[in-house]
Every structure is written in structure tokens, then in C-alpha cells.
Amino acid sequence: MTYLVMNRRPIIESLAKWFPRSKDDLVVVTDRRALRGVDTDRMADSFRAFEVTDDYGGKGTERLVESLCKEHRVERILTTAEVDLVRSAELRGRLGLPGQNRASAVAYTDKHVMKTAAAAAGLPTAPMRTVHDAAELIAFAAAYGLPVVLKELNGAAAIGMSVLKNDTDLAKAAGRWGQDRSGGVMLAESWVDGDVYHVNGLVAGGSVLQSWPCRYLHTQWSSYHSAAPCISGMLHPEEPLFDRLQNATAAVTAALPTASEVLPFHAEFFHSTDDTIILCEIACRAGGAGIIEMHERAFGLNLYHAGLKGQADRADDIRWTSLNTRGGYGWFPPQAGVLRQLPSRCPLPRAVEYTTSGEVGRQYPGPRSAVDAIAQLHFDIAEDEDLLSVLREVENWWADAVRWK
């Protein structure tokens, strides 16, 4: 069987290991940015066809993929990234290939479609509406009050998101549309006070196969807008919210049109100040930042591998264990300024792996997304440790160790 992999993740070297017949079976179209540190000539020999693009998100890449599918008689299209979900589903439809269809892909990427379906199934969501112009935005704010969260319908990692806290913020946002509605269609939502949690795992046919809830120390908005560290850790199964988050995840996946094959998912929920679990959003792809590594250390399950095998209709190759270790991660974003000091190691006793990519002396503009990072940390959480205390200890270490001007 011949598969085409649309790739923008740093997994090229793993593909040949995950698919032992990759020389015969895999046609790969990859974003050049996913090849950092990779010997591309050597990797090209590992696949049936290997194409590198500098415009991965563009229409030219879609045309290239469709042409390669026809040339190599591809039988399934495999993806790992949000940007590929809808366009790969549309390609499957045009080419008559099996796999996730457009209705399912849209339900897991378009936040309005997603949360409309969830709300119809009785799941708590924040008040929302699509806004096409300034008048609609102002009307929404008048009906539901400020703050208002304004985001792209298909956005990720808080890119394109803003929080309108007062009338000045509202007036600036409304001004982006002007009289010609040039601001585009956005989603307006009421702000939810509370903590943010995420659940990661595998889903197939509307049923959750494997999952585990985690907590963010800060919101993605704070990581993107204020350079707050993206620090997260896995809940203990006896924590009160554990079962509630698992149940909410099961309800959401049952409410959306889901593909029959195994897919990874990343769901985010608010735990509001009035003790309600509210859906933030859910995606049928693996989560970003340190989620892949954290999940694999915990269960021996790589969510990229599982998603590719599931889309290839090779679910028998997907396996996981019971919990090996409860873990967490810290993704530390750049601030706006000059990096003066970057810790070369993490002395915390629970640290498992710490790497850096920042350059001392370099001027940074601030985070480019909620998962932008100049250093990354993976750590363990002992059975008897309080999760929130561990996350705060990681944050305090970073704040003391890094220096900006």
C-alpha cells in the first residue's frame, strides 16, 4: 500500500523507522523548516518520493500533493498538523480516498462549528458568535459584556487572538473592520474566569481509546501575550477533576463527527470559578509544546506515530502501557528584549531533560506563538507531590535563572 505523508513536524528520521517499507510505501511532502539538522539527501533515499517545499501552507503544496497522489497511486493521505486537516480531507474527497472527511475535519478545526455541536449536545460552552464587522462585535459585547475574546475561527497556539478588556480595546478591534469589512470573519466569545486544563490521547469513531488530563499553570493567551512560561503537568487520577475532565472529553468526541480510524486529539477545558467544566476547544491532532514527549514517557505512546498508523489503517501497530510515570513540561518563551543570561542546566531534582535554543546577546521581539520557546524542560512528578506546587516551583526556578534587558 502506498501512503502520502504531509509533514511539517520534526519526525522525518522517525518515519523510516515507523514504516519499515518506507522506501516502497511512503511518498513524503515536507516543510523545509521540519528538516533542521537532517541530512536531506540521505533521507530522500529512504522514501519512494521526497519533496521539500518552502511554501508548505500554500496552494502550490496542495497541487503538488494531488499530483503525487495520482502519479504514485496513493491509497491513503496521512497528516500530523492542524494546517493539513481540512485540505487533506478535501483531497481525499476529490480523489476518492478513505479517511477523515471534510465534515469531521471542519468540526475539529472551526471553533464555531465545534462548539455549536458541543452546545447542542448539552455541553457547557462560553457564549459566542461569528462576527463579520464592527457592528456585530459591538453588539456581542453589549449583549454579554466585557472582556470579550476575539480569535480566528481556525487559529491555534493563540495566534491572532486578542482579549478586549475595556471600551478602548473594543473600539480598536472594531476599527480593524472599518466600513469595508476588511477585518475578516472572527469568533467572539465571552471571557471565562478560571483555570485551564487539557486532555490528550486517541479517539476513533467518536469513542476515546486512551487519554489523560493535565493542567496548565498559565493560559496560552498569557504565554503568547505576556511571555508567561508554558508549564503543564499530568493530574493524579485521584484528583477531583480527573474523572470530570475525562467524562467531558468523552462527551465532546461523541458530539462531533469523528473519523472511524484512530486519531490523536488535544482538548482544552476551562474549570470556571463557579466549578463548571467548559469546553475551550478540541483538535484531532497531537498537542504542541511538550505534550508528545510527556505522553510518550508516561505511556510508551508517541501520538505522532499513533496518528500516522491510525490514518494508514494499521491500528494493530498502536500500543500503549498503563501509566509509567506522571510527568510535566516547561516551554519557556522569549521576552521582548535582549537575552542576557540563559541557564545551561536545570538543578531541580525532578528534572529529566533540559535543552536550550536561545542565544545570549540576541534581541528577541517576544513570543511568536503560545508554544514559542528558547528553552524546554521535562520533569517527573512524584506520587505524593502536589501538582500545582511542582508547576510553581518550575516557574520560580526559571524566573530566578534567566535574565533579560
C-alpha positions as CSV (number, residue, x, y, z in Angstrom):
1,M,0.0,0.0,0.0
2,T,1.2,3.5,-0.9
3,Y,0.8,6.4,1.6
4,L,1.4,10.1,1.2
5,V,2.6,11.9,4.3
6,M,2.1,15.6,4.5
7,N,4.6,16.7,7.1
8,R,5.6,19.8,9.0
9,R,6.9,18.1,12.2
10,P,10.5,17.1,13.0
11,I,9.7,13.4,12.5
12,I,11.4,12.7,9.1
13,E,14.0,10.4,10.6
14,S,11.4,8.6,12.6
15,L,9.2,7.9,9.6
16,A,11.6,5.4,8.1
17,K,11.6,3.6,11.5
18,W,7.8,3.6,11.9
19,F,7.2,2.4,8.4
20,P,9.9,-0.3,7.7
21,R,8.9,-0.4,4.0
22,S,9.2,3.4,3.6
23,K,11.3,3.0,0.5
24,D,8.4,1.4,-1.3
25,D,5.4,2.7,0.7
26,L,5.9,6.4,1.6
27,V,5.6,9.5,-0.6
28,V,6.6,12.5,1.6
29,V,5.9,16.2,1.2
30,T,7.6,18.1,3.9
31,D,8.0,21.7,5.1
32,R,11.7,22.7,4.8
33,R,11.5,24.0,8.4
34,A,10.9,20.5,9.6
35,L,14.3,19.4,8.3
36,R,16.6,21.4,10.6
37,G,19.7,19.2,11.3
38,V,18.6,16.5,8.9
39,D,20.7,15.1,6.1
40,T,18.1,15.6,3.4
41,D,20.0,13.7,0.7
42,R,20.2,10.6,2.9
43,M,16.6,10.9,3.9
44,A,15.4,11.2,0.3
45,D,16.8,7.7,-0.3
46,S,14.5,6.4,2.5
47,F,11.3,7.1,0.6
48,R,9.5,6.3,-2.6
49,A,9.4,10.1,-3.3
50,F,10.5,13.0,-1.2
51,E,9.6,16.6,-1.9
52,V,10.6,19.7,0.1
53,T,8.6,22.9,0.0
54,D,9.2,26.4,1.2
55,D,5.5,27.3,1.0
56,Y,4.0,24.5,3.0
57,G,0.7,26.2,3.7
58,G,0.2,27.4,0.2
59,K,-1.9,26.3,-2.7
60,G,1.2,25.1,-4.6
61,T,1.8,22.5,-2.0
62,E,-1.8,21.2,-2.3
63,R,-1.4,20.9,-6.0
64,L,1.9,19.1,-5.6
65,V,0.3,16.6,-3.1
66,E,-2.6,16.0,-5.5
67,S,-0.2,15.4,-8.4
68,L,1.9,13.0,-6.4
69,C,-1.2,11.1,-5.2
70,K,-2.2,10.5,-8.8
71,E,1.4,9.7,-10.0
72,H,2.1,7.1,-7.3
73,R,-1.5,5.8,-7.0
74,V,-1.6,6.8,-3.3
75,E,-4.2,4.9,-1.3
76,R,-4.2,7.0,1.9
77,I,-3.1,10.5,2.9
78,L,-1.5,10.9,6.3
79,T,-1.1,14.1,8.3
80,T,0.1,15.4,11.7
81,A,-0.6,19.1,11.7
82,E,-3.7,21.4,12.1
83,V,-3.0,23.2,8.8
84,D,-3.4,19.9,6.9
85,L,-6.7,18.6,8.4
86,V,-9.2,20.3,6.1
87,R,-7.2,20.4,2.9
88,S,-6.2,16.7,3.2
89,A,-9.9,15.8,3.8
90,E,-10.8,17.7,0.7
91,L,-8.1,15.9,-1.3
92,R,-9.5,12.6,-0.1
93,G,-12.9,13.6,-1.3
94,R,-11.6,14.6,-4.7
95,L,-9.5,11.5,-5.1
96,G,-12.0,9.1,-3.7
97,L,-9.6,8.0,-0.8
98,P,-10.7,6.7,2.6
99,G,-10.0,8.6,5.8
100,Q,-11.3,11.6,7.7
101,N,-13.8,13.6,5.6
102,R,-14.3,17.3,5.4
103,A,-17.3,17.4,7.8
104,S,-15.2,15.8,10.6
105,A,-12.1,17.9,9.8
106,V,-14.1,21.2,9.9
107,A,-15.8,20.2,13.2
108,Y,-12.4,19.8,14.7
109,T,-10.9,23.0,13.4
110,D,-13.7,25.6,13.0
111,K,-14.3,26.7,16.6
112,H,-17.8,27.9,15.9
113,V,-18.9,24.7,14.2
114,M,-17.2,22.7,17.0
115,K,-18.7,24.5,19.9
116,T,-22.1,24.8,18.3
117,A,-22.2,21.0,18.0
118,A,-21.0,20.6,21.6
119,A,-23.6,23.0,23.0
120,A,-26.3,21.3,21.1
121,A,-25.3,18.1,22.9
122,G,-25.7,19.8,26.2
123,L,-22.0,20.6,27.0
124,P,-21.2,23.9,28.6
125,T,-19.5,26.4,26.3
126,A,-19.0,30.2,26.6
127,P,-21.4,32.5,24.8
128,M,-20.1,33.1,21.3
129,R,-20.9,34.3,17.8
130,T,-19.1,34.8,14.5
131,V,-18.5,38.5,13.8
132,H,-18.2,39.8,10.3
133,D,-18.0,43.6,11.0
134,A,-17.6,46.2,13.8
135,A,-21.4,46.4,14.4
136,E,-21.6,42.7,15.1
137,L,-18.7,42.8,17.5
138,I,-20.1,45.8,19.4
139,A,-23.5,44.1,19.6
140,F,-22.0,41.0,21.1
141,A,-20.1,43.0,23.7
142,A,-23.3,44.9,24.6
143,A,-25.2,41.6,25.0
144,Y,-22.6,39.7,27.0
145,G,-20.3,42.4,28.5
146,L,-16.5,42.7,28.6
147,P,-14.0,41.1,28.5
148,V,-14.5,39.6,25.0
149,V,-12.1,37.1,23.5
150,L,-11.6,37.6,19.7
151,K,-9.9,34.8,17.8
152,E,-9.6,33.3,14.4
153,L,-12.1,30.6,13.6
154,N,-9.3,28.1,12.7
155,G,-6.5,29.6,14.8
156,A,-4.0,27.7,17.0
157,A,-1.5,28.4,19.7
158,A,-3.2,31.8,20.5
159,I,-2.0,33.3,17.2
160,G,-4.4,36.0,16.0
161,M,-6.2,36.1,19.4
162,S,-6.9,39.2,21.4
163,V,-8.7,39.9,24.7
164,L,-10.8,43.1,24.7
165,K,-10.9,44.1,28.4
166,N,-12.4,47.6,28.1
167,D,-14.1,50.1,25.8
168,T,-10.8,51.3,24.4
169,D,-9.8,47.7,23.4
170,L,-13.2,47.2,21.9
171,A,-13.0,50.4,19.8
172,K,-9.6,49.4,18.5
173,A,-10.8,46.0,17.5
174,A,-13.9,47.4,15.9
175,G,-11.8,49.8,13.9
176,R,-10.0,47.0,12.2
177,W,-13.0,46.3,10.1
178,G,-13.9,49.8,9.1
179,Q,-16.7,50.3,6.6
180,D,-15.4,47.7,4.1
181,R,-15.5,44.7,6.5
182,S,-11.8,44.1,5.8
183,G,-11.2,42.5,9.2
184,G,-12.4,39.1,8.0
185,V,-14.7,36.7,9.9
186,M,-13.7,36.2,13.6
187,L,-15.1,34.4,16.6
188,A,-16.2,36.5,19.6
189,E,-16.5,34.7,22.9
190,S,-17.2,35.7,26.5
191,W,-14.2,35.6,28.8
192,V,-14.2,32.7,31.2
193,D,-12.6,33.1,34.7
194,G,-10.9,30.0,35.8
195,D,-8.0,27.6,35.3
196,V,-7.2,25.8,32.0
197,Y,-6.8,22.0,31.6
198,H,-6.0,19.9,28.6
199,V,-6.7,16.2,27.8
200,N,-4.6,14.3,25.3
201,G,-5.0,10.8,23.8
202,L,-6.5,8.8,21.0
203,V,-10.1,8.8,19.6
204,A,-11.8,6.6,16.9
205,G,-15.4,6.6,15.8
206,G,-16.4,9.1,18.5
207,S,-15.0,7.0,21.3
208,V,-12.0,7.8,23.4
209,L,-9.5,5.0,23.4
210,Q,-6.8,6.4,25.6
211,S,-6.5,9.8,27.4
212,W,-5.1,11.6,30.4
213,P,-5.9,15.1,31.8
214,C,-3.3,17.7,32.5
215,R,-3.2,21.3,33.9
216,Y,-1.7,24.4,32.5
217,L,-0.1,26.8,35.0
218,H,-0.9,29.7,32.8
219,T,-3.3,30.2,29.8
220,Q,-2.0,30.1,26.3
221,W,-3.0,33.7,26.0
222,S,-0.6,34.6,28.8
223,S,2.2,32.7,27.2
224,Y,1.7,34.4,23.9
225,H,0.8,37.9,25.0
226,S,2.8,38.2,28.3
227,A,5.6,35.6,27.7
228,A,4.4,33.6,30.7
229,P,6.1,30.2,30.8
230,C,4.0,27.4,29.3
231,I,4.2,24.9,32.2
232,S,2.0,21.9,32.5
233,G,1.7,18.6,34.3
234,M,-0.4,15.5,34.5
235,L,-3.1,15.2,37.1
236,H,-3.1,12.5,39.7
237,P,-6.1,10.1,39.0
238,E,-7.5,10.7,42.5
239,E,-7.7,14.4,41.9
240,P,-11.4,15.6,41.9
241,L,-11.3,17.0,38.4
242,F,-9.7,13.9,36.8
243,D,-12.9,12.0,36.1
244,R,-14.9,15.1,35.3
245,L,-12.4,16.1,32.6
246,Q,-12.3,12.5,31.2
247,N,-16.1,12.5,31.1
248,A,-16.2,15.9,29.4
249,T,-13.8,14.7,26.8
250,A,-15.8,11.6,26.1
251,A,-18.9,13.7,25.7
252,V,-17.3,16.2,23.3
253,T,-15.8,13.5,21.0
254,A,-19.2,11.8,20.9
255,A,-20.9,15.0,19.9
256,L,-18.6,15.7,16.9
257,P,-18.5,13.8,13.6
258,T,-15.4,11.8,14.1
259,A,-13.4,9.6,11.6
260,S,-13.6,5.9,12.1
261,E,-9.8,5.5,12.1
262,V,-7.6,6.1,15.2
263,L,-6.6,9.8,15.5
264,P,-4.8,11.7,18.3
265,F,-6.6,14.6,19.9
266,H,-5.9,17.6,22.1
267,A,-8.8,19.0,24.1
268,E,-8.8,22.1,26.3
269,F,-11.2,23.0,29.0
270,F,-11.8,25.8,31.5
271,H,-12.6,25.0,35.1
272,S,-14.5,28.1,35.9
273,T,-14.7,29.9,39.2
274,D,-18.3,28.5,39.7
275,D,-16.9,24.9,39.3
276,T,-18.1,24.3,35.8
277,I,-16.1,22.4,33.2
278,I,-16.4,24.4,30.0
279,L,-15.1,23.4,26.6
280,C,-12.4,25.7,25.2
281,E,-11.7,23.7,22.1
282,I,-10.6,20.3,20.7
283,A,-8.4,19.3,17.8
284,C,-8.0,15.9,16.2
285,R,-4.2,16.1,16.1
286,A,-1.5,15.9,18.7
287,G,-1.0,18.8,21.0
288,G,2.0,21.1,20.9
289,A,4.8,22.2,23.3
290,G,6.0,19.2,25.3
291,I,2.8,17.1,25.1
292,I,4.3,14.5,22.7
293,E,7.3,13.7,24.8
294,M,5.3,13.8,28.1
295,H,2.7,11.4,26.8
296,E,5.3,9.0,25.4
297,R,7.3,8.9,28.6
298,A,4.1,8.2,30.5
299,F,2.6,5.5,28.3
300,G,5.2,4.5,25.7
301,L,2.8,6.0,23.2
302,N,4.0,8.5,20.6
303,L,1.0,10.5,19.4
304,Y,2.5,11.3,16.0
305,H,3.3,7.6,15.4
306,A,-0.2,6.6,16.5
307,G,-1.9,9.2,14.3
308,L,0.0,8.1,11.3
309,K,-0.6,4.4,11.9
310,G,-4.3,5.1,12.5
311,Q,-4.7,7.0,9.3
312,A,-2.8,4.2,7.5
313,D,-5.5,1.7,8.8
314,R,-2.7,0.0,10.8
315,A,-4.2,0.3,14.3
316,D,-2.7,-3.0,15.3
317,D,0.7,-1.3,15.3
318,I,-0.5,1.2,18.0
319,R,0.2,0.1,21.6
320,W,0.5,1.7,25.0
321,T,1.1,0.8,28.6
322,S,-0.5,1.8,31.9
323,L,1.0,4.9,33.5
324,N,4.7,4.6,33.8
325,T,5.4,8.0,35.4
326,R,3.4,11.1,35.9
327,G,5.3,14.0,34.2
328,G,5.2,17.5,33.0
329,Y,7.0,20.1,30.9
330,G,8.0,23.7,30.7
331,W,8.3,25.6,27.5
332,F,10.0,29.0,28.2
333,P,9.2,31.7,25.7
334,P,11.4,34.7,24.8
335,Q,10.5,38.1,26.2
336,A,10.7,41.3,24.3
337,G,14.3,42.3,24.9
338,V,17.9,41.1,24.9
339,L,18.7,37.8,26.4
340,R,21.5,38.3,29.0
341,Q,21.6,35.0,30.8
342,L,20.3,31.6,30.0
343,P,20.6,28.7,32.4
344,S,22.7,25.8,30.9
345,R,21.1,23.2,33.2
346,C,18.1,22.7,35.5
347,P,19.1,21.7,39.0
348,L,15.6,20.7,40.1
349,P,15.8,17.1,41.4
350,R,12.7,16.1,39.3
351,A,14.3,17.4,36.0
352,V,14.6,14.7,33.3
353,E,15.7,16.6,30.3
354,Y,16.5,20.3,29.7
355,T,17.5,21.8,26.4
356,T,18.1,25.3,25.2
357,S,17.9,27.0,21.8
358,G,18.1,30.7,22.9
359,E,21.2,32.8,22.1
360,V,22.6,35.1,24.8
361,G,23.1,38.6,23.5
362,R,20.3,38.3,20.9
363,Q,17.4,40.7,20.7
364,Y,14.0,39.0,20.7
365,P,10.7,40.5,19.8
366,G,8.7,38.4,22.2
367,P,6.8,35.1,21.6
368,R,5.6,34.4,18.1
369,S,3.0,31.9,19.4
370,A,1.9,30.3,22.7
371,V,4.4,27.5,22.2
372,D,7.5,29.6,21.1
373,A,10.4,28.7,23.4
374,I,14.1,29.4,24.0
375,A,14.4,26.5,26.5
376,Q,12.5,23.3,27.2
377,L,12.2,21.2,30.3
378,H,10.7,17.8,31.0
379,F,10.2,16.7,34.6
380,D,8.7,13.9,36.8
381,I,6.0,14.4,39.4
382,A,6.2,12.0,42.4
383,E,3.1,10.1,43.5
384,D,2.7,12.2,46.7
385,E,3.6,15.6,45.2
386,D,1.0,18.4,44.7
387,L,0.8,19.2,41.0
388,L,0.3,23.0,41.4
389,S,3.2,23.3,43.8
390,V,5.5,21.5,41.3
391,L,4.5,23.7,38.5
392,R,5.1,26.8,40.5
393,E,8.5,25.6,41.6
394,V,9.5,25.2,38.0
395,E,8.3,28.7,37.2
396,N,10.2,30.2,40.2
397,W,13.4,28.4,39.1
398,W,13.1,29.8,35.6
399,A,12.4,33.3,36.8
400,D,15.5,33.3,39.0
401,A,17.8,31.7,36.5
402,V,17.0,33.7,33.3
403,R,18.0,37.4,32.7
404,W,16.6,39.9,30.2
405,K,17.4,43.5,29.4
